[in-house]
Amino acid sequence: MSQMVGGQEHEPLRDTVPDETNELAERDPLVEVVRRNGDAATVFLKLVMFFGSISGILVAVPCALFLVRYWTVCACCNRPLRYWMLIHCSLQVVQTPVRCMFYMRICRAQHLNGDIRDCVQQMTRSLAWKTNKMVSVATYGWFVLGITWIWHSTSCARCPGLYRLSLSVICTAIARLLATLAVYYYCFPIRADGVASPKPEGASQAVIDSLLLLRCCSLSDFSETTCAVCLSDFELHEMIRRLPCHHSFHRACVDRWLKLHKVCPLCLQDIEATTVLQRACDGDGKAKVA
C-alpha cells in the first residue's frame, strides 16, 4: 500500500527490507570489516596483500629454479618433499596475481577518493576472489602436510638443498603468519577488557553525494561565512556542501571529513541516519545543486 508524504505518493519503506536482507546475506565478511573500520581495514588489507604478493614471489621463484635444476638428483631421497615443494610453489603462483590486483584496486580507489567499501565489495564478488579463497584453504592444508613430512625427513647427502629449502619455506610461512597477526593487532588494537577499540566510521560515498550542494552566489545565503574544517572564508562561486543539520562547509573539506566521520564537524549529528530518512521522504535522494 502506498503512502502520501508531502503531497507525493511513495512506497512504504518495508518493501525495501527484503532486498537489503539479501544483500547482507551475499556480502563477504571482509566487506563488513571495511564498513565498520574503514581506515584500519584499508591499511590492514594493503599491507597483507602487498607483503603476501612479495612473499609469494620470493618463495615461488627460488623453489621453481631449484626444482628445475635438481629434480632428478633429488629423486633418490626425500621424495615427498620435492612434490610438496612443487605443489606449494604452484599454489603461491596462483594466489599472487589476485593479491596484486586487490592491492592495486585499493590503491587506485584511494587515489581517486573512491569508496573503499564498494571496491572491496566488487573484488569479493568476483570469481577470482572466490577461487583464491578455495586455493588459500588448500594451501593451509598442504602447509600442515609439509610440516609433517619435514618432521619425518632427514637431509640427504646427494640432495641436501631440498631439505634445507623446504625448511626455509616453512619458516618463512610461519614468519609471515606472525607478521600478519602483528599487523592485525596494530590496526585493530584490543582494549584491556578484550574488546577491539572502536574506530571512527565514515559515511558511504552514496550518502555524501546525496547531500545538498550549493554554489556560493551570495554570502547572505549561508548562516556561516567560514568553513569550520579549513577555517577559510567562503568565496563567490565556490561549491558549498550543506548538511542535514543546516551547517555548511567547503565541498572538498567536508567530503574528506565525512569519509572518516559520518557526523557534522560542528554539532556531531549523524548525517547518515538523517540523510536516509530524508531520502525516504523526498524520493530519489540525489544531490541537488543550486
Secondary structure as the mmCIF struct_conf table of DSSP 4:
data_model
#
loop_
_struct_conf.conf_type_id
_struct_conf.id
_struct_conf.beg_label_comp_id
_struct_conf.beg_label_asym_id
_struct_conf.beg_label_seq_id
_struct_conf.end_label_comp_id
_struct_conf.end_label_asym_id
_struct_conf.end_label_seq_id
STRN STRN1 GLN A 3 VAL A 5
TURN_TY1_P TURN_TY1_P1 GLY A 6 GLY A 7
STRN STRN2 GLN A 8 HIS A 10
HELX_RH_3T_P HELX_RH_3T_P1 LEU A 13 THR A 16
HELX_RH_AL_P HELX_RH_AL_P1 VAL A 17 GLU A 26
BEND BEND1 ARG A 27 ARG A 27
HELX_RH_AL_P HELX_RH_AL_P2 PRO A 29 ARG A 36
BEND BEND2 ASN A 37 ASN A 37
HELX_RH_AL_P HELX_RH_AL_P3 GLY A 38 TYR A 70
TURN_TY1_P TURN_TY1_P2 TRP A 71 THR A 72
HELX_RH_3T_P HELX_RH_3T_P2 VAL A 73 CYS A 76
BEND BEND3 CYS A 77 CYS A 77
HELX_RH_AL_P HELX_RH_AL_P4 ARG A 79 HIS A 111
TURN_TY1_P TURN_TY1_P3 LEU A 112 ASN A 113
HELX_RH_AL_P HELX_RH_AL_P5 ILE A 116 THR A 124
TURN_TY1_P TURN_TY1_P4 ARG A 125 ARG A 125
BEND BEND4 SER A 126 SER A 126
HELX_RH_AL_P HELX_RH_AL_P6 LEU A 127 TRP A 151
TURN_TY1_P TURN_TY1_P5 HIS A 152 HIS A 152
BEND BEND5 ALA A 157 ARG A 158
HELX_RH_AL_P HELX_RH_AL_P7 PRO A 160 CYS A 187
BEND BEND6 PHE A 188 PHE A 188
STRN STRN3 ILE A 190 ILE A 190
TURN_TY1_P TURN_TY1_P6 ALA A 192 ASP A 193
BEND BEND7 GLY A 194 GLY A 194
STRN STRN4 ALA A 196 ALA A 196
HELX_LH_PP_P HELX_LH_PP_P1 SER A 197 PRO A 198
HELX_LH_PP_P HELX_LH_PP_P2 GLY A 202 SER A 204
HELX_RH_AL_P HELX_RH_AL_P8 GLN A 205 ASP A 209
TURN_TY1_P TURN_TY1_P7 SER A 210 SER A 210
BEND BEND8 LEU A 211 LEU A 211
STRN STRN5 LEU A 212 ARG A 215
BEND BEND9 CYS A 217 CYS A 217
HELX_RH_3T_P HELX_RH_3T_P3 LEU A 219 ASP A 221
BEND BEND10 SER A 223 SER A 223
BEND BEND11 THR A 225 THR A 225
STRN STRN6 THR A 226 THR A 226
TURN_TY1_P TURN_TY1_P8 ALA A 228 CYS A 230
STRN STRN7 ASP A 233 ASP A 233
TURN_TY1_P TURN_TY1_P9 LEU A 236 HIS A 237
STRN STRN8 MET A 239 ARG A 242
TURN_TY1_P TURN_TY1_P10 PRO A 244 CYS A 245
BEND BEND12 HIS A 246 HIS A 246
STRN STRN9 SER A 248 HIS A 250
HELX_RH_AL_P HELX_RH_AL_P9 ARG A 251 LEU A 260
STRN STRN10 VAL A 263 VAL A 263
TURN_TY1_P TURN_TY1_P11 PRO A 265 CYS A 267
STRN STRN11 ASP A 270 ASP A 270
HELX_RH_AL_P HELX_RH_AL_P10 ILE A 271 ASP A 282
BEND BEND13 GLY A 283 ASP A 284
STRN STRN12 VAL A 289 VAL A 289
#
